[in-house]
Amino acid sequence: RRKEGKEVTDSLEQEGSTVMNKEANSDAG
């Protein structure tokens, strides 16, 4: 269960970073 939870957390972190990158690109553009 710990491994599964870690994988879920990693995926959420990746999604969050992607959203932040999109926002940064929008601000820069």
Residue pairs with C-beta under 8 A, 6 or more apart in sequence:
none
